[in-house]
Amino acid sequence: MTKDAEYWIEARQRVVEMRQIDSRNELVFGSRGHKYRIFDPVCEQRLLEFESKNEVHIPAEYRSFLTSFGAGGAGPGYGIYDFRKVESVSVKQGFHLTDSQEWQEWPDDDDDPIWDFPGLLNISTSGCNHDWWIEIKGPQPGTIWVDAGNDFRRCDSFVTWYGQWLDRVEWGLQKHRLVACMIPSGATISEIATECGVAPRELKRDGMTYILFDGIPGRTA
């Protein structure tokens, strides 16, 4: 078993624990979409068929994710698309960008040029024209790119991108559980802030004042 495989097997368990805390899929953005599901891993034969058909090599980190974690499921945005169902009609042609690009540099009649870019695979979305892509064939295979509406940004590698999501969501849910336990005990806002290491801030809405802790889902009236 490779180190990469061990990482993704541990990631699966972390997602299971997230699902236990957010059992109603209401605390984390996108959880109503992916529901912390984990699709079955992709078999080697399926990957070889994809590579042969498209004349590409699947980047190592993404390949390890597919074989050890699953074909898709819980992840950034509304989750990772099922690899077995994604469209791959243009990945055999090479991608050419190496850094972020502002859309204003593109012709006015091209509303969303990213969909015409070869060498990329669309793997996730958070809606509102905010989509993530992984570079399959190009100068930086395995790089994550995000179509953020006004620009096209180069992000980190697949494992860094996914790992940051895991860390962020896991931290927030664990702190949420801590806050939920402290409130009934009569803990003050100051005590909660000290325990969580996050300064509180106020939000006024509908005549109510709520206390929020950035990065921790939920709010306290």
Backbone as a ProteinNet text record, in pm:
[ID]
protein_1_A
[PRIMARY]
MTKDAEYWIEARQRVVEMRQIDSRNELVFGSRGHKYRIFDPVCEQRLLEFESKNEVHIPAEYRSFLTSFGAGGAGPGYGIYDFRKVESVSVKQGFHLTDSQEWQEWPDDDDDPIWDFPGLLNISTSGCNHDWWIEIKGPQPGTIWVDAGNDFRRCDSFVTWYGQWLDRVEWGLQKHRLVACMIPSGATISEIATECGVAPRELKRDGMTYILFDGIPGRTA
[TERTIARY]
85.3	0	88.5	66.1	146.6	102.6	189.2	156.1	33	21.7	-94.1	-223	-219.8	-338	-376.8	-279.5	-306.8	-372.7	-325.1	-382.5	-529.9	-564	-702.5	-792.7	-738.1	-817.1	-849.4	-752.5	-777.2	-877.4	-869.9	-963.7	-1106.4	-1125.1	-1258.9	-1314.9	-1231.8	-1277	-1308.9	-1231	-1257.1	-1392.6	-1426.7	-1556.2	-1669.4	-1650.1	-1751.2	-1777.1	-1671.6	-1687	-1756.2	-1729.6	-1799.2	-1949	-1983.6	-2123.5	-2195	-2124.4	-2184.4	-2216.2	-2129.1	-2153.2	-2260.8	-2252.6	-2347.9	-2449.1	-2517.3	-2606.3	-2725.8	-2760.6	-2873.2	-2827.8	-2700.2	-2645.4	-2684.9	-2669.7	-2712.5	-2604.6	-2490.8	-2388.7	-2282.3	-2250.6	-2140.6	-2195	-2141.9	-2184.1	-2162.6	-2263.5	-2253.8	-2292.6	-2307.8	-2336	-2474.2	-2566.2	-2697.5	-2685.9	-2578.7	-2556.5	-2484.4	-2369.3	-2292	-2330.1	-2393.7	-2440.9	-2332.6	-2208.8	-2093.6	-2086.6	-2144.4	-2137.6	-1996.2	-1960.7	-1834.2	-1865.3	-1840	-1866	-1760.2	-1793	-1697.6	-1571.4	-1456.1	-1332.3	-1341.5	-1258.6	-1255.5	-1153.6	-1191.4	-1100.1	-992.6	-881.2	-768.4	-807.4	-889.4	-929.8	-1003.8	-1089.7	-1165.5	-1070.9	-969.1	-873.4	-791.4	-751.1	-672.9	-754.5	-882.6	-969.9	-981.9	-996	-1005.8	-877.7	-763.5	-634.5	-611.9	-648.6	-630.8	-722.1	-846.2	-944	-905	-851.7	-822.6	-674.8	-592.2	-448.6	-383.7	-412.3	-359.7	-316.4	-247	-216.6	-286.7	-368.4	-436.9	-332.4	-329.6	-230.8	-230.1	-110.8	-91.9	-180.8	-190.8	-270.3	-418.2	-467.8	-608.9	-633.4	-539.6	-551.8	-557.2	-472.5	-472.2	-603.9	-659	-789.7	-896.5	-895.9	-997.9	-990.6	-870.3	-855	-862.5	-832.8	-827.7	-938.9	-981.7	-1091.9	-1224.3	-1237.5	-1360.6	-1370.3	-1470	-1490.2	-1532.9	-1572.4	-1617.7	-1698	-1771.2	-1852.6	-1818.2	-1814.8	-1791.9	-1664.6	-1675.9	-1560.1	-1597.5	-1505	-1531.5	-1656.9	-1723.7	-1846.2	-1954.9	-2024.2	-2129.9	-2078.1	-1946.2	-1886.7	-1812.9	-1737.2	-1660.3	-1747.4	-1752.6	-1831.8	-1782.9	-1875.8	-1844.5	-1759.9	-1637.5	-1545.4	-1603.8	-1684.2	-1739.7	-1844	-1886	-1991.8	-1948.7	-1827.9	-1786.5	-1760.2	-1780.8	-1755.3	-1605.4	-1548	-1403.3	-1369.7	-1458.6	-1443.7	-1321.4	-1268.3	-1160	-1028.3	-1018.5	-895.9	-776.1	-799.2	-686.1	-606.5	-666.6	-595.8	-533	-414.9	-339	-390.3	-388.3	-417.6	-292.6	-307.5	-190.9	-158.5	-252.6	-224.6	-132.2	-53.8	32.5	6	-77.7	-109.1	-249.8	-297.3	-433.3	-458	-586	-624	-752.2	-752.9	-875.2	-958.2	-1090.3	-1177.1	-1186	-1157.1	-1167.1	-1064.3	-968.9	-869.5	-920.1	-1041.1	-1096.7	-1198.7	-1228.1	-1324.6	-1459.5	-1524.4	-1652	-1760.9	-1753.2	-1860.3	-1841	-1737.2	-1711.3	-1754	-1879	-1935.1	-1862	-1821.8	-1755.8	-1652.8	-1536.1	-1436.9	-1382.3	-1391.6	-1333.7	-1390.2	-1517.8	-1579.7	-1521.7	-1448.1	-1384.9	-1238.1	-1189	-1048.5	-1026.1	-927.4	-895.2	-802	-788.7	-692.8	-739.9	-864.5	-917.5	-1037	-1060.3	-1175.8	-1252	-1379.3	-1463.5	-1498.9	-1456.9	-1475.7	-1564.5	-1599.3	-1682.8	-1740	-1845.5	-1904.1	-1961.4	-1966.9	-2038.4	-2150.7	-2186.7	-2295.1	-2251.9	-2344.4	-2318.5	-2194.3	-2182.1	-2069.6	-1934.4	-1930.5	-1806.8	-1775.3	-1685.1	-1654.3	-1505.9	-1475.3	-1336.8	-1303	-1179.2	-1129.3	-994.3	-961.2	-827.4	-759.4	-634.9	-558.3	-514.2	-559	-524.7	-406	-412.5	-304.5	-263.5	-140.3	-92.2	42.6	90.5	222.8	229.9	111.8	110.8	1.3	14.2	-89.7	-117.9	-246	-285.1	-317.5	-291.4	-322.1	-472.7	-523.2	-664.4	-679.5	-780.1	-813.7	-957.5	-985	-1121.4	-1171.2	-1289.3	-1358.1	-1440.8	-1390.3	-1453	-1540.8	-1586.1	-1676.6	-1603.8	-1521.9	-1450.8	-1310.7	-1260.8	-1127.9	-1115.8	-1007.8	-979.1	-849.6	-857.6	-743.2	-674.6	-544.7	-464.7	-459.2	-492.9	-491.8	-378.1	-396.2	-293.1	-308.1	-227.8	-240.4	-369.4	-411.6	-536.9	-535.3	-429.1	-426.5	-424	-358.3	-357.6	-495.4	-557	-691.4	-791.6	-790.1	-885.3	-849.9	-721.8	-679.2	-715.5	-707.3	-745.9	-894.9	-974.5	-1118.3	-1142.3	-1076.6	-1091	-1056.7	-942	-896.3	-994	-1040	-1128.3	-1262.7	-1322.5	-1453.6	-1441.9	-1340.7	-1321.2	-1303.7	-1220.3	-1198.1	-1328.3	-1402.5	-1526.2	-1629.3	-1643.6	-1742.6	-1703.2	-1575.2	-1529.9	-1552.2	-1523.9	-1547.6	-1697.5	-1777.3	-1922.3	-1972.6	-1922.4	-1963.4	-1920.2	-1801.3	-1753.2	-1843.5	-1878.5	-1966.1	-2102.2	-2155.5	-2286	-2285.9	-2172.2	-2161.8	-2142.6	-2075.9	-2045.1	-2165	-2249.5	-2362.9	-2456.8	-2500.6	-2591.7	-2529.7	-2396.2	-2329.1	-2320.9	-2367	-2366.2	-2238.4	-2156.1	-2031.1	-2059.2	-1975.4	-1991	-1931.8	-1968.5	-1915.2	-1763.3	-1712.5	-1568.4	-1500.8	-1562	-1505.2	-1506.1	-1615	-1624.3	-1517.9	-1502.3	-1403.6	-1262.4	-1233.5	-1101.2	-1077.3	-1178.1	-1164.8	-1149.1	-1219.3	-1215	-1100.5	-1048.7	-941.4	-987.6	-1115.9	-1173	-1248.6	-1221.8	-1291.6	-1435.8	-1531.4	-1671.9	-1701.9	-1805.3	-1853.6	-2005.6	-2065.4	-2211	-2271.4	-2389.1	-2467.2	-2609.7	-2660.6	-2797	-2886.2	-2992.8	-3083.4	-3223.7	-3322.7	-3463.2	-3487	-3421.6	-3441.4	-3368.4	-3288.8	-3213.3	-3063.7	-2991.8	-2846.4	-2787.4	-2704.7	-2642.8	-2492.3	-2434.1	-2290.1	-2235.9	-2140	-2078.4	-1930.6	-1879.3	-1735.6	-1689.5	-1608.2	-1567	-1503.5	-1550.8	-1499.1	-1575	-1659.6	-1738.2	-1883.3	-1943.2	-2080.1	-2179.5	-2291.8	-2395.3	-2381.1	-2483.4	-2479.9	-2557.1	-2523.7	-2584	-2660.5	-2787.6	-2868.9	-2828.7
-120.3	0	124.9	214.5	335.3	438.2	534.2	640.9	717.1	739.8	810.3	735.1	603.3	522.5	532.2	529.7	540.5	675	780.6	913.3	915.6	858.3	862.5	769.3	660.2	571.5	642.5	716.1	795.9	906.7	965.5	1071.5	1019	896.5	835.8	832.1	794.1	786.6	925.3	1024.1	1161.2	1209.2	1173.7	1212	1142.1	1016.3	942.9	1013.7	1059.8	1130.9	1265	1332.3	1456.6	1430.8	1323.8	1288.5	1264.5	1207.9	1181.2	1310.4	1411	1540	1619.7	1623.1	1699.3	1602.9	1528.5	1421.9	1474.1	1601.4	1659.2	1735.1	1734.2	1803.5	1950.8	2017.8	2157.5	2252.1	2199.7	2284.9	2332.2	2250.8	2280.3	2312.8	2419	2455.1	2336.8	2306.9	2200.9	2063.5	2049.9	1916.1	1865.2	1955.5	1910.7	1847	1882.4	1824.7	1691.4	1688.3	1563.1	1469.3	1525.9	1443.8	1352.1	1393.6	1317.4	1176	1156.8	1026	1000.5	875.1	834.1	726	754.7	656	546	432.5	320.9	361.1	308.9	336.1	288.8	348.1	313.2	201.3	100.6	-10.8	29.7	-40.5	-9.2	-20.5	-116.8	-136	-14.9	44.3	162.7	279.9	294.2	403.1	383	260.5	230.6	256.7	224.8	250.5	399.6	478.1	623.4	679.2	633.1	682.7	644.3	522.5	477	552.9	569.1	637.7	782.6	848.4	991.4	1023.5	918.1	934.7	1026	998.6	1078.2	985	1046.4	977.5	1055.4	988.5	1056.3	1097.6	1225.2	1270.8	1182.1	1157.8	1059.4	1082.5	1207.8	1234.5	1207.1	1248.3	1225.4	1076.4	1009.9	866.2	791.9	831.8	768.1	791.6	913.1	944.7	851.6	833.9	752.8	605.9	554.7	412.5	381.5	480.3	453.5	521.1	639.7	709.5	670.9	702.7	671.6	749	716.5	782.4	927.3	965.4	1101.1	1101.6	1211.5	1222.2	1346.6	1335.4	1449.9	1524.9	1658.2	1738.9	1884.9	1967.4	2110.6	2135.4	2248.9	2281.2	2180.5	2135.7	2036.4	1893.8	1879	1746.7	1720.5	1610.5	1572.2	1487.2	1524.9	1449.5	1305.6	1216.2	1075.8	1061.9	1017.6	1005.4	921.1	822.8	731.9	799.1	922.5	989.6	1123.6	1170.8	1302.6	1299.9	1414.9	1429.1	1451.9	1381.9	1392.7	1411	1475.7	1482.5	1561.4	1650.4	1736.5	1717.3	1618.8	1608.8	1561.6	1498.8	1447.5	1560.3	1679.9	1795.7	1872.4	1925.8	1988.1	2123.9	2144.1	2273.7	2359.8	2492.5	2575.7	2679.7	2714.4	2818.3	2767	2857.4	2822.2	2910	3012.4	3100.3	3156.1	3223.8	3276.3	3370.9	3380.9	3459.5	3536	3665.9	3744	3730	3711	3691.5	3815.5	3932.8	4053.1	4052.7	3963.5	3954.1	3871.1	3812.9	3728.5	3807.9	3763.8	3835.6	3853	3966.7	3997.8	3897.8	3834.5	3744.3	3602.7	3583.7	3452.3	3458.9	3416.2	3432.5	3352.1	3231.4	3147.1	3059.9	3116.5	3046.1	2918.4	2902	2785	2654.4	2654.9	2531.6	2488.1	2576.1	2540.9	2502.2	2510.3	2479.4	2328.2	2282.4	2139.7	2103.9	1975.6	1929	1931.8	1976.8	1990	1897.7	1862.2	1781.9	1856.3	1883.8	1953.3	1854.9	1884.9	1787.2	1834.2	1963.1	2009.1	2147	2183.3	2317	2359.6	2490.3	2543.4	2633.8	2622.3	2701.3	2841.7	2918.4	3059.1	3074.5	2988.4	2994.2	2979.6	2901.9	2878.4	2729.1	2696.7	2556.4	2527.4	2403.8	2359.9	2258.7	2266.9	2179.3	2123.3	2004.1	1950.5	1938.4	1982.2	1974.4	1829.7	1771.7	1633.9	1627.5	1708.7	1711.2	1855.6	1888.5	2024.5	2038.5	2160.5	2181.4	2150.3	2147.9	2124	2023.2	1899.2	1799.4	1785.8	1774.6	1759.8	1890.5	2003.3	2134.3	2159.5	2217.1	2254.9	2399.8	2421	2554.7	2584.9	2711.7	2749	2861	2840.7	2942.9	3023.2	3139.6	3219.3	3331	3319.4	3420.7	3527.6	3608.2	3716.3	3676.6	3567.2	3522.6	3371.7	3321.7	3178.9	3163.2	3105.8	3104.8	2969.4	2974.6	2854.9	2830.6	2710.8	2678.3	2581.1	2502.8	2409.3	2275.3	2180.4	2044.9	1983.7	1873.9	1810.3	1773.6	1710.6	1664.1	1781.2	1890.8	2009.3	2072.9	2086.4	2144.3	2063.9	1933.5	1849.4	1844.3	1837.5	1831.8	1956.6	2072.6	2197.2	2197.1	2141	2130.5	2038.2	1924.8	1832.4	1899.8	1966.7	2031.3	2139	2221	2332.9	2283.1	2186.8	2136.2	2058.7	1977.3	1898	1988.8	2091.2	2185.4	2254	2304.5	2375.6	2289.2	2164.2	2075.2	2034.1	2013.2	1977.7	2093.8	2215.3	2332.5	2354.4	2326.2	2337.4	2244.6	2123.7	2027.7	2075.4	2136.5	2190	2302.6	2395	2506.8	2454.9	2355.8	2299.2	2236.3	2188.2	2129.2	2235.9	2345.5	2449	2537.4	2563.8	2654.6	2606.3	2480.4	2434.2	2438.1	2435.9	2437.1	2576.5	2676.3	2812.9	2889	2839.5	2907.2	3042.7	3138.9	3272.5	3275.6	3379.6	3396.1	3406.8	3477.1	3491.9	3357.1	3274.3	3142.3	3054.4	3063.3	2985.2	3031.6	3163.5	3218.3	3174.5	3174.9	3132.4	2985.3	2902.9	2758.6	2726.8	2800	2773.9	2845.8	2951.2	3028	3117.1	3156.1	3240.9	3356.2	3477.7	3593.9	3596.3	3628.8	3634.2	3763.7	3760.7	3883.3	3880.5	3999	4009.7	4019.1	3961.6	3974.4	4008.3	4121	4163.3	4128.7	4053.9	4013.4	3991.4	4048.8	4031.2	4066.7	4174.2	4219.7	4139.1	4042.7	3958.2	3984.1	3964.6	3975.2	3835.7	3795	3662.6	3676.3	3577.8	3571.3	3464.6	3503.6	3411.7	3394.8	3277.4	3251.6	3207.7	3289.2	3260.7	3121.9	3048.7	2914.8	2806.4	2846.4	2748.7	2761	2656.5	2665.9	2687.1	2751.8	2776.6	2914.6	2956.2	3087.3	3078.2	3166	3166.7	3296	3287.2	3407.7	3475.4
0	0	0	-92.4	-101.1	2.6	24	117.6	71.9	-58.5	-111.9	-81.8	-100.1	-72.9	73.9	162.6	305.2	337.7	271.7	294.2	257.6	142	95.9	176	224.6	310.6	442.1	494.9	615.4	585.4	466.2	427.1	426.4	380.6	381.1	523.1	619.7	758.2	813.1	773.3	817.6	766.4	643.1	586.9	661.6	697.1	774.5	906.6	973	1100.2	1080.3	969.1	938.2	923.9	855.5	833.9	967.1	1062.8	1193.5	1267.7	1254.2	1320.6	1247.7	1115.5	1033.6	971.2	1055.9	1008	928.2	945.2	871.6	747.7	720.8	602.6	599.2	712.2	719.4	771.6	811.8	872.2	774.1	676.1	583.5	445.2	385.3	250.5	155.8	75.6	-22.5	27	160.2	214	173.7	144	96.6	-42	-111.6	-243.4	-236.6	-168	-166.1	-52.2	56.1	168	224.6	208.7	260.6	203.4	86.4	21.3	-30.4	-40.2	-98.9	-201.3	-327.9	-431.1	-427	-482.8	-486.9	-563.8	-522.8	-597	-741.5	-826.3	-968	-989	-1062.7	-1087.1	-1187.7	-1183.4	-1271.3	-1417.5	-1450.8	-1590.2	-1644	-1561.5	-1603.5	-1628.7	-1546.4	-1563.4	-1690.1	-1713.6	-1834.3	-1960.5	-1955.4	-2070	-2096.5	-1989.7	-2003.6	-2064.4	-2014.1	-2063.2	-2209.2	-2243.3	-2381.4	-2477.2	-2437.7	-2522.2	-2547.5	-2444.2	-2454.1	-2476.3	-2482.3	-2508	-2403.8	-2276	-2165.1	-2052.3	-1953.1	-1828.4	-1717.5	-1640	-1529.1	-1425.6	-1382.8	-1283.6	-1159.5	-1105.7	-999.2	-877.5	-829.2	-708.7	-732.2	-846.7	-877.9	-899.8	-961.3	-984.3	-850.4	-755.8	-624.8	-552.6	-566.5	-508.9	-565.5	-696.4	-762.1	-722.7	-703.5	-672.6	-524.2	-437.6	-293.4	-214.4	-257	-190.2	-254.6	-382.1	-452.3	-582	-662.7	-791.8	-776.1	-655.6	-628	-499.6	-478.4	-357.3	-279.1	-147.3	-59.7	-97.5	-99.5	-134.2	-150.7	-197.7	-216.3	-299	-271.2	-342.2	-308.8	-413	-393.5	-405.8	-401.3	-405.2	-535.2	-536.3	-654	-746.2	-873.1	-969.6	-980.6	-1006.6	-1027.5	-1154.2	-1137.7	-1251.5	-1363.4	-1327.3	-1427.5	-1514.8	-1477.5	-1552.3	-1612.4	-1580.5	-1628.8	-1779.3	-1840.7	-1983.6	-2005.3	-2099.3	-2120.9	-2268.3	-2341.2	-2486.7	-2531.8	-2447.7	-2496.1	-2421.7	-2331.8	-2252.2	-2333.6	-2449.4	-2526.8	-2591.6	-2603	-2656.7	-2541.6	-2561.9	-2453.8	-2408.2	-2278.1	-2215.6	-2229.9	-2233.5	-2261.6	-2154.7	-2066.2	-1967.9	-1857.1	-1799.4	-1686.8	-1565.4	-1581	-1468.6	-1485	-1379.3	-1377.2	-1494.3	-1532	-1650.1	-1620.4	-1652.1	-1636.6	-1763.2	-1744.3	-1860.7	-1947.7	-1893.5	-1974.4	-2087.7	-2079.4	-2185.4	-2302.9	-2288.4	-2393.3	-2475.3	-2596.6	-2682.1	-2612.8	-2638.1	-2573.4	-2608.1	-2724.8	-2765.4	-2710.4	-2628.2	-2569.5	-2423	-2394.4	-2261.3	-2154.6	-2185.5	-2086.3	-2157.8	-2187.7	-2269.9	-2208.2	-2077	-2012.7	-2068.6	-2104.7	-2153.3	-2286.6	-2352.2	-2478.4	-2460.5	-2335.4	-2311.3	-2313.5	-2389.3	-2389.7	-2273.9	-2248.7	-2149.6	-2006.1	-1983.4	-1847.6	-1826	-1699.6	-1662.6	-1553	-1577.3	-1479.2	-1367.6	-1242.8	-1135.7	-1020.9	-1015	-903.8	-933.8	-860.6	-872	-737.9	-716	-600.2	-646.8	-775.4	-831.4	-867.2	-923.1	-957.6	-1046	-1147.3	-1240.5	-1171.9	-1064.9	-991.4	-1002.8	-1094	-1122.2	-1104.6	-1064.5	-1050.9	-1158.6	-1205.1	-1310.8	-1269.2	-1318.9	-1297.4	-1432.9	-1436.6	-1560.3	-1581.8	-1692.1	-1724.6	-1819.9	-1924.9	-2023.3	-2046.6	-2008.4	-2021	-1953.4	-1936.1	-1876.9	-1727.6	-1658.1	-1513	-1476.8	-1519.3	-1492.7	-1342.7	-1309.5	-1169.6	-1100.6	-1167.5	-1109.8	-1112.1	-1003.8	-997.3	-1045.3	-1130	-1179.6	-1139.7	-1109.8	-1073.6	-1163.6	-1218.5	-1296.6	-1197.3	-1158.9	-1053.2	-1105.9	-1228.2	-1282.8	-1360.5	-1291.5	-1359	-1402.3	-1348.7	-1387.5	-1372.9	-1426.6	-1423.7	-1345.2	-1224.9	-1134.1	-1126.6	-1121.7	-1098.9	-948.1	-903.9	-761.4	-731.6	-625.7	-584.4	-655.8	-614	-665.5	-612.1	-671.4	-630	-482.3	-435.3	-296.6	-198.9	-235.3	-148.6	-145.2	-260.1	-271.2	-189	-206.7	-133.8	14.6	45.4	184.8	262.5	198.5	264.8	296.2	204.9	232.4	351.4	353.8	466.4	598.5	601.7	725.6	771.2	675.3	708.3	761.9	693.7	734.6	865.6	877.2	998.4	1120.1	1106.1	1215.8	1254.9	1155.3	1183.2	1252.9	1209.1	1268.9	1410.4	1432.8	1566.9	1663.6	1618.4	1702.6	1723.4	1620.5	1634.9	1744.8	1746.8	1848.9	1987.4	1995.1	2122.7	2171.6	2081.4	2118.5	2163.2	2091.1	2125.2	2263.7	2308.4	2442.2	2549.2	2514.5	2613	2644.2	2543.6	2565.4	2674.6	2674.9	2780.8	2920.2	2926.3	3056.2	3116.6	3040.2	3091.3	3061.5	2972.7	2938.7	2875.2	2905.1	2847.9	2706.9	2633	2498.1	2503.4	2604.2	2619.7	2643.5	2724.5	2752.8	2628	2551.7	2428.5	2329.1	2317.7	2225.1	2263.4	2391.2	2438	2407.7	2432.7	2410.4	2262.1	2177.1	2033.1	1963.5	2028	1966.6	1853.4	1856.9	1752.2	1816.5	1772.5	1827.1	1776.8	1864.2	1820.7	1746.3	1665.7	1601.8	1600.1	1597.1	1602.9	1463.3	1448.9	1326.5	1366.4	1318.4	1348.8	1230.1	1257.7	1150.5	1207.2	1138.6	1177.7	1324.2	1368.9	1505.1	1611	1567.2	1660.4	1643.5	1751.9	1747.8	1767.1	1673.4	1679.3	1698.9	1761.3	1778	1683.2	1600.9	1505.7	1537.8	1505.7	1515.5	1376.5	1312.4	1174.8	1163.1	1063.6	1039.5	1111.5	1208.2	1284.1	1239	1185.4	1137.3	1251.2	1218.6	1318.4	1379.7	1453.2	1518.3	1649.2	1741.7	1874.8	1895.2	1933.8	1955.9	2085.1
[MASK]
+++++++++++++++++++++++++++++++++++++++++++++++++++++++++++++++++++++++++++++++++++++++++++++++++++++++++++++++++++++++++++++++++++++++++++++++++++++++++++++++++++++++++++++++++++++++++++++++++++++++++++++++++++++++++++++

